[in-house]
Amino acid sequence: MEYSEAIEWLYNQLPMFSRVGQAAYKPGLDTSLAIDAHFGHPHRSFKSIHIAGTNGKGSTSHSLAAVLQSQGYKVGLYTSPHLADFRERIRVNGQMIGHSDVINFIERYRHSGYDGHPSFFELTMMMAFDWFATQKVDYAVIETGMGGRLDSTNIITPIACVITNISKDHTQFLGDTLEKIAGEKAGIIKPGIPVTIGEAEGKVREVFIHKAKDCNAPIRFADEEADIAPIDNLDKVITPYGSVCYDLKGDYQRANLLTVLTAIRMLRDQGVAISNDAIIAGLGAVCRLTGLAGRWMRLSDKPLAIADTGHNEAGLKYNMAQLARIARRHPAGKIRMVIGFVADKDVEHILPLFPAEAVYYVTQAAIPRALDARCLGQMCDKAGLNNRIYTDVETAWKAALSEAGEEDIIYIGGSTFIVADLLKYTGTAE
C-alpha cells in the first residue's frame, strides 16, 4: 500500500467531518472503547492531558506540549484538523508521524479481524494512541475533536483537563445555548482529575462548578490567578515564572496564555516537574517546537499579510478588532480580505463583524463542505461589502497581492480551510 492509497482509504471510513460536515458526525464512545480494547488500550502506557473548548484548543495544546518538550520530556500531540498534511494531527516532539507508520497502522487494522465500523476520527485517534505508545512518550496532549462528553478521545483518563472557553459553534450537535455547549465540553471532567477553565462567566461557570463538584474534581479558573499580571503585551508578559515573550501574537492569545499558565500550575501541583526556564523557553518557541501554523500568521510585511484560522463569531471578533487597530496605524492603506467559509456556518450573522470599507476577494476552499463562492458573494452584496468572486484560494490571494500597495493590509481567513489552501500554495505549511 502506498501512502496516498492509505490516506484515501482512511478518508473514506465515514469521511472527515471537517471535509463533509454533518454526514460524518458520529457521536458516542462505544466504537472508540471497542477499538481501544482491540488494540490493547495503548493510551494506558502514557500520561495524558485532555483539552476541550470552543476556541483556543490548538494554541493551548501546542503551548503545553512546547513547555513539556522544553523540560526534556518526550511529548505526543494529537490535534485536529490539519492544514496541509494529515500527519500534522499526530506528532511526537514536533515531528509528524511517518508515512510508513501511517501505512503500517492501517494495514495492521485491516488485517486485524476487527469487525466494527470506526469513523475517520476514531481510527485517527487510535493511530495516534498506538504510535505514542510505540514511541514511549512520557506525556501526550490530547485535543478533543468536537464537544467532549461524546467525543472519541473521551476514553482516556488524563492526569489533568483544560477547557479553554465556550461560545456558540456546532450548535446543531452540541446545543443551542452556551449552557448546553458547556455541559458537553464539561463531559471531559472525570472523578478526582483536576481541571483548569480558561474563560467562563455566569451560568457557564456554574455548569463547570457543578460538574467538578459532582466528580469531586479540583477546579481552578484562569481569571482567579491573581499573581499573574494582566496580559497586554505578548512580547513581555510578567509571570510568577519570569518574563515571557509569547510566540503567538493574536489578541485572542492573551486569554489562551493565561489558561496555559494556569494549566502549568495545575500540572506542577500534580507532581509534573516543570522548571521556570522550560516555561519561558517553551512559550517563546511554540511554533518551532511543535509545528503550529495559521495563528495570526504573518506572511509578508509590505504589504502586511496575516492569515488566521479563526472561524466562529467569538474568534472573529478578536481578529477584526486587532485588524482595525493595525489599520489605524496604516491610514494610507486599504484592507483587502481574502475570505471563505464552510457551508454550515451562520455566515449572515458573521459578516457584520467584518470591516465595511475593505475590498473582499471572495473564494472557497477545495473541500466538499465549502460554501460556494458565488453564494458568499451574494451574501456580501446583501451586507454591502465590495467583493469580487474567485474560484479558488490561490487565485484570490494572487489578485489581492497584485493589487495591494506597500501600506495595504491583506487578511486571509474566515475558515481553517481557506488558510490551509493558502499555506499549501505558498509552501509555508509542512
C-alpha positions as CSV (number, residue, x, y, z in Angstrom):
1,M,0.0,0.0,0.0
2,E,1.3,3.4,-1.0
3,Y,0.9,6.4,1.5
4,S,-1.6,8.1,-0.9
5,E,-3.7,4.9,-1.0
6,A,-3.6,4.6,2.8
7,I,-4.8,8.1,3.3
8,E,-7.6,7.8,0.7
9,W,-8.8,4.6,2.4
10,L,-8.8,6.4,5.7
11,Y,-10.7,9.4,4.4
12,N,-13.4,7.0,3.2
13,Q,-14.1,5.4,6.6
14,L,-17.0,7.7,7.3
15,P,-15.4,10.8,5.9
16,M,-13.9,13.6,7.9
17,F,-16.4,16.0,9.5
18,S,-14.1,18.8,8.5
19,R,-14.5,17.9,4.8
20,V,-18.1,17.0,4.5
21,G,-19.8,18.2,7.7
22,Q,-22.9,16.7,9.4
23,A,-22.9,13.5,7.3
24,A,-19.6,12.5,9.0
25,Y,-20.7,13.2,12.6
26,K,-20.7,10.1,14.7
27,P,-21.1,10.8,18.5
28,G,-20.7,8.2,21.2
29,L,-17.9,6.2,22.8
30,D,-18.9,2.6,22.1
31,T,-16.8,2.2,18.9
32,S,-13.8,4.0,20.5
33,L,-13.9,1.8,23.5
34,A,-14.2,-1.3,21.3
35,I,-11.3,-0.5,19.0
36,D,-9.2,0.7,22.0
37,A,-9.7,-2.8,23.6
38,H,-8.9,-4.4,20.3
39,F,-5.5,-2.6,20.2
40,G,-4.7,-3.3,23.8
41,H,-5.5,0.1,25.4
42,P,-2.4,1.9,24.1
43,H,-3.3,5.1,25.9
44,R,-2.7,3.5,29.3
45,S,1.0,3.4,28.6
46,F,1.5,7.2,28.9
47,K,0.2,10.1,30.9
48,S,-2.2,12.4,29.1
49,I,-3.6,15.9,29.3
50,H,-7.1,16.4,27.8
51,I,-8.0,19.7,26.1
52,A,-11.5,20.9,25.1
53,G,-13.2,24.2,24.4
54,T,-14.7,26.2,21.5
55,N,-11.7,28.4,20.7
56,G,-8.0,28.1,21.6
57,K,-7.7,24.3,21.9
58,G,-5.0,24.2,19.3
59,S,-2.9,27.1,20.7
60,T,-3.3,25.8,24.3
61,S,-2.4,22.2,23.3
62,H,0.7,23.2,21.3
63,S,1.8,25.6,24.0
64,L,1.6,23.0,26.8
65,A,3.4,20.5,24.5
66,A,6.2,23.0,23.9
67,V,6.7,23.6,27.6
68,L,6.8,19.9,28.3
69,Q,9.3,19.4,25.5
70,S,11.5,22.2,26.8
71,Q,11.6,20.3,30.1
72,G,13.1,17.3,28.3
73,Y,10.0,15.1,28.2
74,K,9.0,13.1,25.1
75,V,5.6,14.5,24.2
76,G,2.9,13.3,22.0
77,L,0.5,15.8,20.5
78,Y,-2.9,14.9,18.9
79,T,-4.9,17.8,17.4
80,S,-7.3,18.5,14.5
81,P,-7.9,19.5,11.8
82,H,-4.8,19.5,9.8
83,L,-3.8,22.3,7.4
84,A,-1.7,20.8,4.7
85,D,-0.8,17.3,5.7
86,F,-2.8,14.7,7.5
87,R,0.2,13.8,9.6
88,E,0.1,17.2,11.3
89,R,-2.5,15.7,13.6
90,I,-0.1,13.3,15.2
91,R,3.3,14.5,16.4
92,V,6.0,13.5,18.9
93,N,8.3,16.3,20.0
94,G,7.0,18.3,17.0
95,Q,7.8,15.6,14.4
96,M,4.9,14.3,12.4
97,I,4.1,10.6,12.3
98,G,6.0,9.0,9.4
99,H,4.4,7.9,6.2
100,S,5.4,4.3,6.9
101,D,3.9,4.5,10.3
102,V,0.5,5.6,8.9
103,I,0.6,2.7,6.3
104,N,1.7,0.2,9.0
105,F,-1.2,1.1,11.3
106,I,-3.8,0.9,8.5
107,E,-2.5,-2.4,7.2
108,R,-2.5,-3.8,10.8
109,Y,-6.0,-2.6,11.3
110,R,-7.3,-4.1,8.0
111,H,-5.8,-7.5,8.8
112,S,-6.7,-7.5,12.5
113,G,-10.1,-9.1,12.1
114,Y,-11.9,-6.2,13.8
115,D,-15.5,-6.2,12.6
116,G,-16.6,-2.8,13.8
117,H,-17.1,0.3,11.6
118,P,-15.0,3.1,13.1
119,S,-15.1,6.6,11.7
120,F,-12.1,8.5,10.3
121,F,-11.7,10.3,13.6
122,E,-11.9,7.1,15.7
123,L,-9.3,5.4,13.5
124,T,-7.0,8.5,13.5
125,M,-7.3,8.8,17.3
126,M,-6.4,5.1,17.7
127,M,-3.5,5.5,15.3
128,A,-2.2,8.4,17.4
129,F,-2.5,6.5,20.7
130,D,-0.9,3.4,19.2
131,W,2.0,5.4,17.8
132,F,2.5,7.3,21.1
133,A,2.7,4.0,22.9
134,T,5.2,2.7,20.4
135,Q,7.3,5.8,20.7
136,K,7.2,5.5,24.5
137,V,6.1,9.1,25.1
138,D,6.1,10.5,28.7
139,Y,3.1,12.7,28.1
140,A,0.5,13.2,25.4
141,V,-1.5,16.3,25.0
142,I,-4.9,15.2,23.5
143,E,-7.3,17.7,21.9
144,T,-11.0,16.8,21.5
145,G,-12.4,17.0,18.0
146,M,-15.8,18.4,18.9
147,G,-17.6,18.7,22.3
148,G,-16.2,16.5,25.0
149,R,-18.7,14.1,26.6
150,L,-19.3,12.1,23.5
151,D,-16.0,12.9,21.7
152,S,-14.0,9.8,20.7
153,T,-11.0,10.9,22.8
154,N,-13.0,10.8,26.0
155,I,-12.0,7.2,26.6
156,I,-8.8,8.4,28.3
157,T,-8.2,9.0,32.0
158,P,-5.9,12.0,31.9
159,I,-3.8,13.4,34.8
160,A,-5.4,16.9,34.1
161,C,-8.0,18.5,31.9
162,V,-8.3,22.0,30.4
163,I,-11.4,23.7,29.0
164,T,-10.4,26.9,27.2
165,N,-13.8,28.7,26.7
166,I,-17.3,28.3,25.5
167,S,-19.0,30.1,22.6
168,K,-21.6,29.2,20.0
169,D,-20.3,26.8,17.4
170,H,-21.5,23.4,16.1
171,T,-24.9,24.2,17.8
172,Q,-26.6,21.5,15.7
173,F,-24.6,18.9,17.6
174,L,-23.7,20.5,21.0
175,G,-26.8,22.5,21.8
176,D,-28.3,25.9,21.0
177,T,-27.3,27.6,24.3
178,L,-24.0,28.3,25.9
179,E,-25.0,26.2,29.0
180,K,-25.8,23.2,26.8
181,I,-22.5,23.5,25.0
182,A,-20.7,23.9,28.3
183,G,-22.4,20.8,29.5
184,E,-21.0,18.8,26.5
185,K,-17.5,20.3,27.0
186,A,-17.6,19.6,30.7
187,G,-18.0,15.9,29.9
188,I,-14.2,15.5,29.9
189,I,-14.2,16.3,33.6
190,K,-13.6,13.0,35.5
191,P,-13.7,11.9,39.1
192,G,-10.7,13.3,41.0
193,I,-9.0,14.7,38.0
194,P,-8.1,18.4,38.3
195,V,-9.4,20.8,35.6
196,T,-8.5,24.3,34.5
197,I,-11.1,26.5,33.0
198,G,-9.9,29.4,30.8
199,E,-12.9,31.7,30.3
200,A,-16.3,31.2,31.8
201,E,-18.9,33.6,33.3
202,G,-22.4,33.3,34.7
203,K,-24.3,30.2,34.0
204,V,-21.5,28.7,32.0
205,R,-19.2,29.0,35.0
206,E,-21.9,27.3,37.2
207,V,-22.1,24.4,34.8
208,F,-18.3,23.7,35.3
209,I,-18.5,24.2,39.1
210,H,-21.4,21.8,39.4
211,K,-19.8,19.1,37.2
212,A,-16.5,19.4,39.1
213,K,-18.3,19.1,42.4
214,D,-20.2,16.0,41.2
215,C,-16.9,14.5,40.2
216,N,-15.0,15.6,43.3
217,A,-12.5,17.2,40.8
218,P,-10.4,20.1,41.8
219,I,-11.2,23.1,39.6
220,R,-9.4,26.4,39.0
221,F,-10.3,29.3,36.9
222,A,-7.6,31.2,35.0
223,D,-9.1,34.6,35.8
224,E,-8.7,33.9,39.5
225,E,-4.9,33.6,39.2
226,A,-4.2,37.0,40.9
227,D,-0.4,36.7,40.8
228,I,-0.3,36.7,37.0
229,A,-0.4,40.3,35.8
230,P,-3.0,41.3,33.2
231,I,-1.6,40.4,29.7
232,D,-1.4,43.4,27.4
233,N,1.9,42.9,25.6
234,L,2.5,39.4,24.5
235,D,6.2,40.3,23.8
236,K,6.7,40.8,27.6
237,V,4.4,39.0,30.0
238,I,5.3,39.2,33.6
239,T,4.6,35.8,35.2
240,P,5.5,34.1,38.5
241,Y,7.9,32.0,36.4
242,G,9.8,35.0,34.9
243,S,9.2,37.3,31.9
244,V,7.7,35.5,28.9
245,C,7.8,36.5,25.3
246,Y,4.9,34.5,23.9
247,D,5.4,33.1,20.4
248,L,1.7,33.5,19.4
249,K,0.6,37.1,18.7
250,G,-3.1,37.2,18.0
251,D,-5.1,39.3,20.5
252,Y,-7.1,36.2,21.5
253,Q,-3.8,34.6,22.7
254,R,-3.9,36.8,25.8
255,A,-6.7,34.6,27.2
256,N,-5.1,31.4,25.9
257,L,-1.8,32.3,27.6
258,L,-3.5,32.9,30.9
259,T,-5.1,29.5,30.5
260,V,-1.8,27.9,29.7
261,L,0.0,29.5,32.7
262,T,-2.8,28.3,35.0
263,A,-2.7,24.8,33.5
264,I,1.1,24.7,34.1
265,R,0.5,25.5,37.7
266,M,-2.1,22.6,37.8
267,L,0.4,20.2,36.3
268,R,3.1,21.2,38.8
269,D,0.6,20.6,41.6
270,Q,0.2,17.1,40.1
271,G,3.8,16.5,40.6
272,V,5.0,17.2,37.0
273,A,8.4,18.7,37.1
274,I,8.5,21.8,35.0
275,S,11.2,24.4,35.6
276,N,10.8,28.2,35.1
277,D,13.4,28.0,32.4
278,A,11.3,25.4,30.5
279,I,8.2,27.5,30.7
280,I,10.0,30.6,29.4
281,A,11.7,28.6,26.6
282,G,8.7,26.6,25.6
283,L,6.3,29.6,25.4
284,G,8.8,31.6,23.4
285,A,9.2,28.9,20.7
286,V,5.8,27.2,20.4
287,C,5.7,27.2,16.5
288,R,9.3,26.0,16.1
289,L,8.9,23.2,18.7
290,T,5.5,21.9,17.7
291,G,4.9,22.9,14.1
292,L,1.9,25.1,14.9
293,A,0.8,27.2,11.9
294,G,-2.1,29.5,10.9
295,R,-2.5,31.5,14.2
296,W,-2.2,35.2,13.3
297,M,0.5,34.1,10.9
298,R,2.5,36.9,9.2
299,L,3.1,36.0,5.6
300,S,4.7,39.3,4.5
301,D,5.4,42.8,5.8
302,K,4.9,45.1,2.7
303,P,2.0,44.6,2.3
304,L,1.3,43.2,5.7
305,A,-0.4,39.9,5.1
306,I,-2.0,38.0,8.0
307,A,-3.6,34.5,7.9
308,D,-5.6,33.2,10.8
309,T,-7.8,30.1,11.3
310,G,-10.4,31.9,13.5
311,H,-13.7,30.8,12.1
312,N,-16.6,31.5,14.5
313,E,-18.1,34.6,15.9
314,A,-16.1,34.7,19.1
315,G,-12.7,34.2,17.4
316,L,-13.5,36.6,14.5
317,K,-14.5,39.4,16.9
318,Y,-11.0,39.3,18.3
319,N,-9.4,39.2,14.9
320,M,-11.5,42.1,13.4
321,A,-10.7,44.3,16.5
322,Q,-7.0,43.6,16.1
323,L,-7.2,44.2,12.3
324,A,-8.9,47.6,12.9
325,R,-6.2,48.6,15.4
326,I,-3.5,47.7,12.9
327,A,-5.3,49.6,10.1
328,R,-5.3,52.8,12.2
329,R,-1.5,52.6,12.0
330,H,-1.7,52.4,8.2
331,P,-4.1,55.3,7.3
332,A,-2.8,55.4,3.7
333,G,-3.5,51.7,3.1
334,K,-6.5,49.6,2.2
335,I,-7.7,46.5,3.9
336,R,-8.0,43.5,1.5
337,M,-9.9,40.5,2.7
338,V,-9.5,37.0,1.2
339,I,-12.3,35.1,2.8
340,G,-14.4,32.0,2.5
341,F,-16.5,29.8,4.9
342,V,-17.9,26.4,5.3
343,A,-21.5,25.9,4.2
344,D,-22.9,25.1,7.7
345,K,-21.6,28.3,9.2
346,D,-24.1,31.1,10.1
347,V,-22.4,33.5,7.7
348,E,-25.1,36.1,7.6
349,H,-24.6,36.8,11.3
350,I,-20.8,36.8,11.0
351,L,-20.4,39.1,8.0
352,P,-21.4,42.3,10.0
353,L,-18.2,41.7,12.1
354,F,-16.0,42.4,9.0
355,P,-14.8,45.9,8.0
356,A,-17.3,47.7,5.7
357,E,-14.5,49.7,4.0
358,A,-12.5,46.7,2.9
359,V,-12.2,45.1,-0.5
360,Y,-13.3,41.5,-0.5
361,Y,-11.8,38.6,-2.6
362,V,-14.5,36.0,-2.0
363,T,-13.4,32.4,-2.6
364,Q,-13.9,28.8,-1.4
365,A,-11.7,26.1,-0.1
366,A,-11.1,22.9,-2.0
367,I,-13.3,20.7,0.2
368,P,-16.9,19.4,-0.3
369,R,-18.1,21.3,2.8
370,A,-17.1,24.7,1.4
371,L,-19.6,27.4,0.9
372,D,-19.9,28.2,-2.8
373,A,-18.1,31.4,-3.5
374,R,-21.0,32.7,-5.6
375,C,-23.4,32.3,-2.7
376,L,-20.9,34.0,-0.4
377,G,-20.6,36.8,-2.9
378,Q,-24.4,37.3,-2.8
379,M,-24.3,37.5,1.0
380,C,-21.6,40.1,0.8
381,D,-23.7,42.1,-1.7
382,K,-26.6,42.0,0.7
383,A,-24.3,43.1,3.6
384,G,-22.9,46.0,1.4
385,L,-19.4,44.6,1.1
386,N,-17.4,45.4,-2.0
387,N,-16.5,42.0,-3.4
388,R,-15.2,40.0,-6.3
389,I,-15.5,36.3,-6.7
390,Y,-12.7,33.8,-7.3
391,T,-13.0,30.1,-7.8
392,D,-10.1,29.1,-5.5
393,V,-7.9,30.5,-2.8
394,E,-4.7,30.7,-4.9
395,T,-6.4,32.9,-7.5
396,A,-8.0,35.1,-4.8
397,W,-4.6,35.5,-3.0
398,K,-2.8,36.4,-6.2
399,A,-5.4,39.0,-7.1
400,A,-5.2,40.6,-3.6
401,L,-1.4,40.6,-3.6
402,S,-1.1,42.0,-7.1
403,E,-3.4,44.9,-6.3
404,A,-2.0,45.7,-2.8
405,G,0.3,48.6,-2.1
406,E,3.0,48.5,0.5
407,E,0.8,50.2,3.1
408,D,-2.1,47.8,2.5
409,I,-3.2,45.0,4.8
410,I,-4.3,41.6,3.5
411,Y,-6.2,39.3,5.8
412,I,-6.8,35.7,4.8
413,G,-9.3,33.7,6.8
414,G,-13.0,33.0,7.6
415,S,-12.3,29.3,7.6
416,T,-9.5,27.0,8.7
417,F,-9.6,25.5,5.2
418,I,-9.1,28.8,3.4
419,V,-5.8,29.2,5.4
420,A,-5.0,25.6,4.7
421,D,-5.3,26.1,0.9
422,L,-3.2,29.2,1.0
423,L,-0.4,27.6,3.0
424,K,-0.4,24.6,0.6
425,Y,0.1,27.0,-2.3
426,T,2.7,29.2,-0.6
427,G,4.6,26.3,0.8
428,T,4.6,27.8,4.3
429,A,2.9,24.7,5.9
430,E,4.8,21.5,6.4
